[in-house]
Amino acid sequence: MIKPFSRATLGAALALACAAVAAQNLPAVVLPAQLAAPRIDGRLDDAAWAAATPFAAFRRYRPDTQTEVGDYRTELRLLIEPGALVFAIRAWDPRPAEIRSPLSRRDQVWPDQDSVTVWIDPAGRGQVAQFLRVNAAGSVTDGLYKAADDAEDDAPDFLDAEVAAQRLPDGYSVAIRWPLANLRYPIDGELPWGLMVTRRVPRNLPYSYSSAPLDREQAHLLTQLQRLDDETPLREQLHGARHLSLRAEGTWRHDGDRGRANLGLELQWRPRADWLLDATLRPDFSQVELDEPQLAGNTRFALFVPEKRAFFLESSDVVGQVPPDDWDVSRGLLAFYSRSVTAPRWGLRATQRGSRLEGTAMLLRDAGGGLVQRPNAFGTELIAVDQASTLLFARQRVALSEGLGAAGLVSLRDWGGGASTRVAGVDALWQAGESWQWRGHLLASDDRTGVDDAGVHAAPSQRGHAAWVSARWREGDWRVSLDSERISPRFVNDNGFVPQAGIARQTIDLLRAFPDDDDGALIPVWEALLRVDHTQALRDPAQGLQRAQPVSQALRPGFWLLGPWATELFSFWNLERERTRPEGRLHRPRSLLVGLDTHPGARLTYINLEATLGERVDQEADRVGRGFSLSSQISWREPLGDGRNLELEQRFGAGRVKAPDGAAALDERSSQTKLILHLGRDQAIRLLWQVQRLQRVAEPGLDGLRERSRTGTLTWLARDGALKGWSVGASWNRDDGSAVKRELFLKYQSGWAWH
């Protein structure tokens, strides 16, 4: 979904919260020695739970702020076991038949489902929290919440956490055992830890509840977490939290001509609480789901692809990889972009966390087979390279004072034969009180590569730099963002994502929220938005730029509102100026973007529709034409009884630009159908079918083009706990002009863990 202001799942709800109330700390009880550890089955009938102190002071913060919990009573019990925190959450419901509890894929617990979320800040610094969200069927979404971005990142997975849920006649219950070895904290970190539990009740007007009183005047969520009421039992265990896990995976595949086998290994060792060592050997990522299709036929720049591979997601907050927003991904990924590694053969990584110092370093060998980016002000040149390389990346961060941190980093890509790209730099973040946040980076690159059809080879050194400074201000219902960025023409980083270079960019974002805290308000909040963007190409005679000139300018006023069924409606008027080539014409397209994002009900669970209508710049033809771009996603879930359900997810995208005579000059379409039959929590059958098509009509000075690709996979997946799994299936692919590629595959993974 493309919106100027990205929001965390909880972020929109926080905008509705009002005056703060003194928080009551969460009571934690050490499991008595005479009692057995509770079973994680969701029933909460073990004797151990009777020894825990119940906490029931939940308050509703959405839609009406800080009201009493009413009929949706929620109770939490927390035990400290040797090596783990154990949570029991009991959720009462006056209309239990309306509870939405579907089986879902991991990281697919959306606002359309009844769920509870546990938030833990295990460093105690109010910077990063790990979260675990569980719906009433026991399906899980997990990840990191980063205060600097006020956003959730659900890519990291905490597979060792045990989770179970149970439907009850008057609600549901959830049990969670979260191993200390699964939490990332420094030995000498701040205690007590920050904790909070939230609950979502999706009805026509969705409700949200929290164990902590939430205040929208605060800078971010982590300033409002509760604390353990007694830190002593936890502190005694932190030094001894050691962990070792080994996973082995065997893969066999047959492509019609011959069969191939691969054995991969993954090792994770935590010799002490503040050190983590990871190693991977010949990993197989073939069963990672297909990337979502993107329209690429009318853009000059490389498209960002999110990461899904577990090795690269560990401790992503220490890497410093900022989650990209929908407008400009380059700011957070210039230094490191893990998808630049196409086929790792082996990798080593070490991560250290201290109360003031934290850092990570990784070394990988990439077998190649991907795309190398060479950016300029007007586009990204993408060159296919089937060449091995070695990657090194390291970053060390230091906390200088409360709210102020700085980091240094180095990045190296060695292509062999003297060809390499090197980057070094610093970045910083300063939270200046509750209203102001400052951040930025300064990077310098040394590129010693040449790239052609033969691959990457050594070339004379060319140096470049990238600088970015950002200021964020919030006060009451106002939000202001100011960004200034400069990337020199010769900045290159083959470990990063650099779609554009040789530019200077300034951006201003203004937001004014209008919340309505009345109980039952049809529109509990709406926002007026304005974005101003100016991008200037720097003088670069080597690229035909004899003088600085505007690349793009934009004025985008708009609005966003929140309504029933967690519905978001937004619209923006795009007043733009855009140049497609050096010294070219500065086009002035006008268009209107409208969008809808909603979770209507238990079956039709999600609808996302976005359309841009009006004038579009035809990049290849260098002109403006009438046209449109459209993207949509519709999700349907059909219960089949006995804990099974069928899940359908349909994505569709289309774009068109017309020629001066009114005919379609460029037509592009993409679709992805995903059908999943959930046979239980640990077994599913998945069908994926993806089609992409691009057609350009030939005209004087412009060649015609027709491309179409079709890909399908059918897979049976099964799991036995967190460490064992199977997948069996087949894939089919065909590109126009190429032979059909078929493949059968079998994969088995087994793991062992020691705490």
Secondary structure as UniProt FT lines:
FT   TURN            9..10
FT   HELIX           11..14
FT   TURN            15..16
FT   STRAND          29..30
FT   TURN            33..34
FT   HELIX           47..50
FT   STRAND          59..62
FT   TURN            65..66
FT   STRAND          67..68
FT   TURN            70..71
FT   STRAND          74..81
FT   TURN            82..83
FT   STRAND          84..92
FT   HELIX           96..98
FT   TURN            106..107
FT   TURN            111..112
FT   STRAND          115..121
FT   TURN            122..123
FT   STRAND          128..135
FT   TURN            136..137
FT   STRAND          140..146
FT   TURN            147..150
FT   STRAND          151..153
FT   TURN            159..160
FT   STRAND          162..168
FT   TURN            169..170
FT   STRAND          171..179
FT   HELIX           180..182
FT   TURN            187..188
FT   STRAND          194..201
FT   STRAND          207..210
FT   TURN            216..217
FT   HELIX           221..223
FT   STRAND          226..228
FT   HELIX           232..238
FT   TURN            239..240
FT   STRAND          243..254
FT   STRAND          259..272
FT   TURN            273..274
FT   STRAND          275..281
FT   TURN            286..287
FT   TURN            297..298
FT   HELIX           310..313
FT   TURN            314..315
FT   HELIX           316..319
FT   HELIX           330..333
FT   HELIX           338..340
FT   STRAND          344..353
FT   STRAND          357..366
FT   STRAND          370..376
FT   TURN            377..378
FT   STRAND          379..385
FT   STRAND          389..401
FT   TURN            402..403
FT   STRAND          404..416
FT   TURN            417..418
FT   STRAND          419..432
FT   TURN            433..435
FT   STRAND          436..452
FT   TURN            453..454
FT   STRAND          455..475
FT   TURN            476..477
FT   STRAND          478..487
FT   TURN            489..490
FT   TURN            494..495
FT   STRAND          503..515
FT   TURN            519..520
FT   STRAND          525..537
FT   HELIX           541..543
FT   STRAND          549..563
FT   TURN            564..566
FT   STRAND          567..578
FT   TURN            582..583
FT   STRAND          590..598
FT   STRAND          604..618
FT   TURN            619..622
FT   STRAND          623..641
FT   TURN            642..643
FT   STRAND          644..658
FT   TURN            660..661
FT   STRAND          664..680
FT   TURN            681..682
FT   STRAND          683..696
FT   TURN            700..701
FT   STRAND          705..719
FT   STRAND          725..735
FT   TURN            736..737
FT   STRAND          741..754
//
